[in-house]
Amino acid sequence: MRRSTAASTDYPNDDSDGEEALPAPKTKIRLFLRANNIRSSTITSSLTGQQPHTQCRVSLDPDSHASSDSTETVYKSSSPNYTTSFPLEYEEGSQLMIYVDVYACKGSGIMSDSSPELKWIGRVNYNVQDILDGNPSQTKARSLPKGGTIYAQIEREFSSDNNLTLRLRAHSLVFTNSRLRNSLAATTTLGKPSTYFELSRPAKSSSSSWIVVYRSNSIRESTTPMWDKATIDLNSISSDEILRISVKKEEKKKCKEIGSFETTIQCMTESCQIDEHMRSSFVLQPTSTRGPRGRQSNKKTGQITVVSAYMQRRDEVLNEIRQKSQKLILDHYLSSGENNPLREISTSNSIFSDYVDAGLDIGLCVAIDFTSSNGDPQKPGTLHFIRDGMSNDYIDAIESIGSAVEKYNKSKESPVWGFGAKFPSDVSPELAVEELPVRHIFQCGEAESAIGTQGIVDAYRYVFELGFHMSGPTVMLPVINAAAFRADKIHKDPSKQLKYTVLLILTDGVVNDLDSTKKFISNCRHLPLSFVVVGIGRADFTEMNEWNEQQPDLRGRFTFVEFRDLQFDPAALSKKALERLPEDVVDYFTCK
């Protein structure tokens, strides 16, 4: 999703009459999504009663599916509440459209670590002005064509520099009304489903609705689960409001609530100041179980102990991450008997190997130029021409550089994007080619991410099975912004302390938005992201080469190499393309 930080880049306005207009006031807002009655996407699921796994993608551009931002996948729920929220900058009184695509996901369940296979269900769109102006609930509902409703709720963002760190343990969970099954669960692994918890807060506009802001990991087969430590951004919740914590169980067809309780951050932090063995527990009770006259019944379905709860400034959290990564390196050297690596380092490569030994994980994003200057891919001699499954310069560059980065990529997953092409419109198939919009970013391949270098090549080849038209101009900012957004999520996630990203761009010619591209890349030095651009073909790459020779503070983490100079030496090509990567990695982690 192209978020407000990128969208606020200044571009010249050709319609300006020379007078500087006063800017409209801007405000920070946050988008929350939930759904109701989404239908199962397969006949088998409908017959068995299996509730769907779903995910939403949000974009400000109706054509930029690949650059959209995603919610998490919510498993086994036809009425999911997505915990992922989307901060935006909104210019008061303007029209800002938000496009939400809903997908059904094929996966093994909430415990699966693999990327789900996605099947598109439908799209809805919202105008932020319609939601905020004259709408007390600040919520809009839109129906999906195949059934189900998507609710978009927008709130003015809380302003907080703090995170809440929280860890919970459950005791004596009651999974069912069956005494036999509960007895089995207490003494064996039989009858023990996986459990997780959700943290919710009241919606600002309604006292009766709740917004889920966090969902924990799932613990298998335990009546006394202790979930992983949670780090919750207090831009999503207020430190003084009532919170609801709900414990849920994952069953074969759907997820059900075991019970919930309401508390505040203050209550949880104060409870941790008492010795753990003497702390009182919070009692879980079924939310829907009510006694006469609206009073909640005395039925208990478990207890929750707060193991730890404290607030911490976000910069302190990031500092802890940096110190922890340095400790990982230090521990490695202490155990091996080698010298302390945290001394002053004379070369970047020596400290880079230390980060590798400590578990450095380098992800790869690939962007490929499909503009018309490449020539007709069906004609021999053009840059995208492939004869009988053989290679071309694009494939050779991917295989050379991709295989080098893959050695450091633990998941082996890489998003592959194309830019500069037109695709027939599903909505208006009668449109002529010249009337079609140019896609400055689109997904290559059937899956969101390719697996390994061969998967990247396969995703590239897949594009030629589609009915598309090469077009122009050559605009790289959308793919750069998509990679920057992914890197920004890594930068802000405490659990991804040793992750880094390389964006590999393969292009054949002059970049039309070069000045704004330079500015954007120069401003990305705070992110764990390097940019490698490979020039394919015999175009004039003078401007790229001049940029490549600039000082680091002007160049940013940017490297350019011409493929034709090293096309017969794959090892030299990958070495030249990635020669600055060790320095970039060290620069990021030492300045983080």
C-alpha positions in Angstrom: 0.0 0.0 0.0 1.4 3.4 -0.9 1.2 5.0 2.5 1.1 8.7 3.4 4.8 9.0 3.9 5.5 8.1 0.3 2.5 9.9 -1.0 3.6 13.2 0.5 6.7 13.4 -1.8 6.7 16.8 -3.4 6.2 16.9 -7.2 6.0 19.9 -9.4 2.5 21.1 -10.3 2.3 22.0 -14.0 -1.1 23.8 -13.4 0.3 26.3 -10.9 -0.2 29.9 -11.7 2.7 31.0 -9.6 0.7 31.7 -6.4 1.3 29.5 -3.4 -2.0 28.2 -2.0 -2.3 27.6 1.7 -2.1 23.9 2.4 -5.2 22.2 3.7 -4.9 20.9 7.3 -3.7 17.3 7.6 -4.5 14.8 10.2 -3.2 11.3 11.0 -5.9 8.7 10.8 -5.9 4.9 11.2 -8.0 2.4 9.3 -9.4 -0.8 10.9 -11.1 -3.6 9.0 -13.5 -6.3 10.0 -15.9 -8.5 8.0 -19.2 -10.4 8.5 -20.6 -13.5 6.8 -17.8 -14.1 4.3 -18.8 -17.2 2.4 -16.4 -20.2 2.0 -14.7 -20.1 -1.3 -14.8 -23.8 -2.1 -17.7 -26.3 -2.4 -15.9 -28.7 0.0 -15.7 -26.0 2.7 -19.4 -25.1 2.2 -20.5 -28.7 2.6 -18.3 -29.5 5.6 -19.0 -26.2 7.4 -15.4 -25.2 7.4 -15.1 -21.5 7.9 -12.8 -19.6 5.6 -9.3 -18.3 6.1 -9.2 -14.7 4.8 -6.9 -11.8 4.3 -7.4 -8.2 3.0 -5.1 -6.1 0.9 -5.4 -2.3 1.1 -4.3 0.2 -1.5 -4.7 3.9 -2.4 -4.3 3.1 -6.1 -6.9 1.0 -7.8 -4.3 -0.5 -10.1 -1.5 -1.3 -7.7 -2.4 -4.7 -6.3 1.2 -5.7 -5.9 2.1 -2.7 -3.9 -0.8 -3.0 -1.5 -0.4 -3.6 2.2 -1.9 -6.7 3.8 -3.7 -7.7 6.9 -2.7 -10.8 8.7 -4.5 -14.0 7.7 -7.4 -14.8 10.0 -8.1 -18.5 10.2 -11.4 -20.3 10.4 -13.7 -17.3 10.7 -16.5 -16.1 8.4 -16.6 -12.8 10.5 -13.0 -12.0 11.0 -11.6 -9.0 12.9 -8.2 -8.0 11.4 -5.7 -6.7 14.0 -3.5 -5.0 11.3 -4.4 -1.4 11.1 -3.3 1.1 8.5 -2.0 4.6 9.5 -2.7 7.3 6.9 -2.2 11.0 6.5 -5.5 12.7 5.4 -5.9 16.2 4.1 -9.1 17.6 5.6 -11.9 18.0 3.1 -10.2 16.1 0.3 -11.3 12.9 -1.3 -9.0 9.9 -0.4 -10.1 6.6 -1.9 -9.2 3.3 -0.2 -9.5 0.0 -2.1 -9.8 -3.2 -0.2 -9.3 -6.6 -1.9 -10.5 -9.7 0.0 -8.8 -13.0 -0.5 -9.5 -16.6 0.7 -6.4 -18.3 1.8 -5.5 -22.0 1.6 -3.3 -22.9 4.6 -2.9 -25.5 7.3 -4.2 -23.3 10.1 -3.2 -20.7 12.5 0.0 -22.5 13.4 1.3 -22.7 9.8 4.4 -20.7 9.0 4.2 -21.0 5.3 2.7 -18.3 3.0 -0.9 -19.0 2.1 -2.2 -19.5 -1.4 -4.6 -16.7 -2.2 -7.9 -16.7 -4.1 -9.5 -13.4 -4.8 -13.0 -13.0 -3.5 -13.9 -9.4 -4.3 -13.2 -5.7 -3.9 -14.8 -2.9 -2.1 -13.8 0.8 -1.9 -14.3 3.7 0.5 -14.0 7.4 0.5 -12.4 8.6 3.7 -14.4 11.8 3.6 -17.7 9.9 3.6 -16.6 7.9 6.7 -15.4 10.9 8.7 -17.9 13.6 7.8 -21.3 13.5 9.4 -21.0 9.8 10.3 -21.2 9.3 14.1 -20.0 5.6 13.9 -17.1 6.5 11.6 -17.8 3.2 9.9 -18.9 2.2 6.4 -20.1 -1.1 5.3 -19.7 -2.4 1.8 -21.1 -5.7 0.4 -19.0 -8.2 -1.5 -20.5 -9.4 -4.8 -20.3 -13.1 -3.7 -21.7 -12.5 -0.2 -20.4 -10.9 3.0 -19.8 -7.4 4.2 -16.6 -5.5 4.9 -16.6 -2.8 7.5 -14.1 0.0 7.4 -13.7 2.1 10.5 -11.5 5.2 10.6 -10.3 6.9 13.8 -8.1 9.9 14.5 -4.8 8.4 15.6 -3.6 8.3 19.1 -0.3 10.0 19.6 2.1 7.9 21.6 5.8 7.1 21.6 5.3 4.0 23.8 4.8 0.3 23.3 3.1 -2.1 25.7 5.0 -5.3 26.3 2.7 -8.0 27.6 2.9 -11.7 28.4 0.1 -13.9 29.7 -0.4 -17.4 31.1 -3.6 -19.3 31.4 -4.7 -21.8 34.0 -7.5 -24.4 34.2 -9.0 -23.7 30.8 -12.4 -25.3 30.3 -12.7 -26.2 26.6 -16.2 -27.7 26.5 -19.3 -28.4 28.5 -18.6 -32.1 28.4 -17.2 -33.2 31.8 -15.6 -36.3 30.1 -13.7 -34.2 27.6 -12.5 -31.7 30.2 -11.3 -34.6 32.4 -9.4 -36.0 29.4 -7.9 -32.6 28.7 -6.7 -32.3 32.3 -4.9 -35.6 32.3 -3.9 -36.3 28.6 -3.4 -34.5 25.4 -6.8 -35.7 24.2 -9.4 -32.9 23.9 -6.9 -30.1 24.1 -7.2 -27.7 21.2 -4.8 -25.0 20.3 -5.5 -21.7 22.1 -4.6 -18.0 21.5 -5.8 -14.7 22.9 -7.0 -11.4 21.4 -6.7 -8.0 22.9 -9.5 -5.5 22.0 -10.5 -2.0 22.9 -13.8 -0.1 22.6 -14.3 1.7 19.3 -14.2 5.5 19.9 -17.5 6.0 18.2 -19.5 3.2 19.8 -19.6 1.8 23.3 -21.0 -1.5 22.1 -18.3 -2.4 19.5 -14.8 -3.5 20.0 -11.7 -3.3 17.8 -9.2 -6.2 17.9 -5.7 -4.7 18.0 -3.6 -7.8 18.8 -3.8 -11.5 18.3 -1.2 -13.8 19.9 0.5 -16.9 18.7 -1.3 -20.2 19.2 -0.2 -22.8 21.8 -1.0 -26.4 21.1 -2.7 -28.9 23.4 -2.3 -27.2 26.8 -4.7 -26.2 29.6 -2.0 -23.9 30.9 -0.6 -22.2 27.9 1.9 -19.3 28.2 1.9 -17.2 25.1 4.9 -15.4 23.6 5.7 -11.9 24.7 3.5 -9.4 22.8 4.7 -5.9 21.8 1.7 -3.6 21.1 1.9 -0.2 19.6 0.1 2.3 21.8 -0.8 4.4 18.7 -3.6 1.8 18.4 -4.8 2.0 22.0 -5.0 4.5 24.7 -3.2 3.8 27.9 -6.2 4.6 30.1 -9.1 2.8 28.4 -10.8 -0.5 29.2 -9.3 -3.4 27.4 -10.9 -6.8 26.7 -8.8 -10.0 26.6 -10.5 -13.0 25.0 -9.0 -16.5 25.0 -10.1 -18.6 22.0 -9.7 -22.2 20.9 -9.0 -23.4 17.4 -11.3 -26.3 16.4 -11.5 -28.3 13.2 -14.0 -26.1 11.4 -13.8 -22.7 13.2 -12.5 -20.8 16.2 -14.6 -20.4 19.4 -14.2 -18.2 22.4 -13.5 -19.9 25.8 -13.9 -16.7 27.8 -12.9 -13.1 28.3 -12.2 -10.5 31.0 -11.9 -6.7 31.0 -9.0 -4.8 32.5 -6.7 -1.8 32.0 -3.0 -1.4 31.3 -2.6 0.1 34.8 -4.2 -3.0 36.4 -2.0 -5.4 34.5 1.2 -3.5 35.2 0.4 -3.1 38.9 -0.4 -6.8 39.2 3.2 -7.5 38.0 4.7 -5.6 41.0 3.5 -8.5 43.3 5.5 -11.7 43.5 4.3 -14.1 40.8 3.2 -16.8 43.3 1.0 -14.3 45.2 -0.6 -12.5 42.2 -4.3 -12.7 41.8 -5.6 -14.0 38.5 -8.2 -12.6 36.1 -11.2 -14.8 35.7 -12.3 -15.9 32.3 -16.1 -15.9 31.7 -18.0 -16.6 28.5 -18.9 -13.2 27.0 -22.3 -14.4 25.7 -23.3 -16.0 29.0 -25.6 -13.7 30.8 -27.6 -14.2 33.9 -31.1 -12.7 34.5 -31.5 -9.0 33.9 -28.3 -8.7 31.9 -26.0 -9.7 34.7 -23.1 -11.9 33.8 -23.3 -15.4 35.2 -20.8 -16.8 37.7 -19.6 -19.5 35.3 -15.8 -19.6 35.0 -13.9 -21.0 32.1 -10.3 -20.4 33.2 -7.9 -17.9 34.8 -5.3 -15.6 33.4 -2.1 -14.5 35.1 -0.2 -11.5 33.8 3.5 -12.7 33.7 4.8 -9.3 32.6 3.3 -6.0 31.6 5.2 -2.7 31.1 5.2 0.3 28.9 8.4 1.4 27.1 9.4 4.2 24.7 9.7 3.0 21.2 13.3 4.3 20.8 14.2 2.2 23.9 12.8 -0.9 22.3 14.8 -0.3 19.2 17.9 0.3 21.3 17.3 -3.0 23.0 17.1 -4.7 19.6 20.4 -3.2 18.6 22.1 -4.3 21.8 20.6 -7.8 21.5 21.9 -8.1 17.9 25.4 -7.0 19.1 25.2 -9.5 22.0 24.4 -12.3 19.5 27.6 -11.4 17.7 29.6 -11.1 20.9 28.3 -14.5 22.2 29.4 -16.1 18.9 32.9 -14.8 19.3 33.2 -15.6 23.0 32.1 -19.2 22.4 34.6 -19.5 19.5 37.5 -17.9 21.5 38.1 -15.2 18.9 38.6 -11.5 19.5 35.8 -9.2 20.5 34.1 -8.0 17.3 32.6 -4.9 18.9 35.9 -3.1 18.8 36.5 -0.4 16.1 36.3 -2.2 12.7 38.6 -1.2 9.9 36.7 -2.9 7.1 33.0 -3.5 6.5 33.4 -7.1 5.3 34.8 -8.3 8.7 31.8 -7.1 10.6 29.4 -8.2 7.9 30.6 -11.8 8.4 29.9 -11.4 12.1 26.3 -10.4 11.4 26.0 -13.5 9.0 27.3 -15.7 11.8 24.8 -14.2 14.2 21.9 -15.1 11.9 21.6 -12.3 9.3 18.6 -12.9 7.0 18.6 -11.0 3.7 15.4 -11.0 1.7 15.2 -10.2 -2.0 12.6 -8.2 -4.0 12.8 -8.2 -7.8 11.4 -5.7 -10.2 11.5 -6.2 -14.0 11.1 -3.6 -16.8 8.3 -4.4 -19.3 8.3 -1.1 -21.2 8.0 -1.0 -25.0 11.7 0.0 -25.4 12.6 -3.6 -24.8 11.1 -4.5 -28.2 8.5 -7.1 -29.2 9.3 -10.2 -27.0 8.2 -12.4 -29.9 10.9 -11.1 -32.2 14.5 -12.5 -32.1 17.1 -10.0 -31.0 14.8 -8.1 -28.6 15.6 -8.1 -24.9 12.7 -10.2 -23.6 12.8 -12.8 -26.5 13.1 -16.4 -25.2 13.7 -19.2 -27.8 12.3 -22.6 -26.9 12.8 -22.2 -23.2 16.3 -20.8 -23.5 17.7 -17.9 -21.5 18.0 -14.1 -22.2 19.8 -11.3 -20.5 17.1 -10.7 -17.9 17.1 -14.4 -16.9 20.9 -14.5 -16.8 21.0 -11.4 -14.5 18.3 -12.9 -12.2 20.2 -16.2 -11.9 23.5 -14.6 -11.3 22.5 -12.0 -8.6 19.5 -13.9 -7.2 21.5 -17.1 -6.5 24.1 -15.0 -4.6 21.5 -13.3 -2.3 19.5 -16.6 -1.9 22.4 -18.0 0.2 21.5 -15.4 2.9 17.7 -15.7 2.5 16.3 -18.1 5.1 12.7 -18.2 3.7 13.8 -18.2 0.0 10.7 -16.2 -0.7 10.9 -13.2 -3.0 8.1 -10.9 -4.4 8.5 -10.4 -8.1 7.1 -7.2 -9.7 6.8 -5.9 -13.2 6.4 -2.3 -14.4 5.6 -0.4 -17.6 2.9 -2.6 -19.1 -0.8 -2.5 -19.9 -3.3 -5.2 -19.2 -6.8 -5.7 -20.6 -9.5 -4.4 -18.3 -11.8 -7.0 -16.7 -14.3 -4.3 -16.0 -14.2 -2.7 -19.4 -12.9 -5.2 -21.9 -13.9 -3.0 -24.8 -11.3 -0.4 -24.1 -8.6 0.1 -26.8 -5.0 -0.4 -25.9 -4.2 3.3 -25.8 -7.1 3.8 -23.3 -5.7 1.3 -20.8 -3.8 2.6 -17.8 -0.1 1.8 -17.5 0.7 -0.5 -14.6 3.8 0.9 -12.9 3.8 -2.1 -10.6 2.1 -5.5 -11.0 2.7 -9.0 -9.6 4.6 -11.5 -11.7 3.7 -15.1 -11.3 0.6 -16.7 -9.8 1.8 -16.5 -6.2 2.6 -13.4 -4.1 6.1 -14.6 -3.6 8.4 -16.8 -5.7 10.4 -19.5 -4.0 14.1 -19.5 -4.8 15.9 -18.1 -7.8 14.2 -20.6 -10.1 10.9 -19.5 -8.8 11.8 -15.9 -9.7 12.6 -17.0 -13.2 9.4 -19.0 -13.5 7.4 -15.9 -12.3 9.1 -13.8 -15.0 8.3 -16.4 -17.7 4.7 -16.6 -16.5 4.1 -12.9 -17.5 4.4 -13.9 -21.2 1.5 -16.3 -20.9 -0.8 -13.3 -20.1 -2.3 -10.9 -22.6 -0.4 -7.7 -21.9 1.0 -4.8 -23.9 4.4 -3.2 -23.3 4.1 0.5 -22.8 5.8 3.3 -20.9 7.2 5.5 -19.5 9.9 3.9 -17.4 8.8 4.8 -13.8 10.5 3.0 -10.9 9.1 4.8 -7.9 6.1 2.5 -7.3 8.3 -0.6 -7.1 10.8 1.2 -4.9 8.0 2.4 -2.6 6.7 -1.1 -2.3 10.1 -2.4 -1.3 10.6 0.5 1.1 7.3 -0.2 2.8 8.2 -3.8 3.4 11.6 -2.7 4.8 9.8 -0.1 7.0 7.7 -3.0 8.6 11.0 -4.9 9.3 12.6 -1.7 10.8 9.7 -1.2 13.2 9.2 -4.9 14.2 11.2 -5.9 17.3 11.1 -9.6 16.3 13.0 -9.0 13.1 16.2 -7.7 14.5 18.6 -9.2 12.0 16.6 -8.9 8.7 17.6 -6.9 5.7 16.3 -6.5 2.1 17.7 -6.0 -1.3 15.6 -4.6 -4.2 17.0 -5.8 -7.5 15.7 -3.7 -10.5 16.3 -4.8 -14.1 15.7 -2.1 -16.6 16.6 -1.4 -20.2 16.7 2.3 -20.5 16.4 5.9 -19.4 14.3 6.3 -16.2 11.7 9.1 -16.6 11.4 9.9 -12.9 15.1 9.8 -12.1 15.3 12.9 -9.9 12.4 11.9 -7.7 13.8 8.4 -7.6 17.2 9.7 -6.4 15.6 11.8 -3.7 13.4 8.9 -2.5 16.4 6.4 -2.3 18.5 9.0 -0.5 15.8 9.4 2.1 15.7 5.6 2.7 19.0 5.3 4.5 17.2 4.7 7.9 15.6 1.5 6.4 17.2 -2.0 6.1 17.2 -1.7 2.3 19.7 -1.6 -0.5 18.9 -0.9 -4.2 20.7 -2.7 -7.0 19.9 -1.6 -10.6 21.1 -3.6 -13.5 21.1 -2.0 -17.0 20.0 -4.5 -19.7 20.7 -3.8 -23.3 22.7 -1.1 -25.0 20.9 2.1 -24.0 22.7 5.2 -22.8 23.2 4.6 -19.0 25.3 7.8 -18.5 23.0 9.2 -15.8 22.9 5.9 -13.9 26.7 5.6 -13.9 27.1 9.2 -12.7 24.7 8.5 -9.9 26.6 5.4 -9.0 29.8 7.3 -8.7 28.4 9.9 -6.2 29.4 10.0 -2.5 27.3 7.7 -0.2 25.5 10.6 1.4 24.2 11.7 -2.1 24.0 8.2 -3.6 22.2 6.5 -0.8 22.4 2.7 -0.7 22.3 2.5 -4.5 24.4 0.4 -6.9 24.3 0.4 -10.7 26.0 -2.1 -13.0 25.7 -2.6 -16.8 24.9 -6.2 -17.6 26.8 -6.2 -21.0 30.1 -5.3 -19.3 30.0 -8.6 -17.4 27.5 -10.8 -19.2 29.9 -13.6 -19.8 31.1 -13.8 -16.2 28.2 -14.4 -13.9 30.4 -14.5 -10.8 31.9 -11.1 -11.6 28.4 -9.7 -12.3 27.0 -10.7 -8.9 30.2 -9.6 -7.1 30.0 -6.1 -8.8 26.2 -5.8 -8.2 26.5 -6.7 -4.5 30.0 -5.3 -3.6 28.4 -2.5 -1.5 26.0 -4.8 0.3 28.3 -5.6 3.3 28.9 -1.9 3.8 25.2 -1.1 3.6 24.3 -3.8 6.1 26.9 -2.6 8.6 25.9 1.0 8.1 22.2 0.3 8.8 22.8 -1.8 12.0 25.4 0.5 13.5 23.2 3.6 12.9 19.9 2.0 13.8 
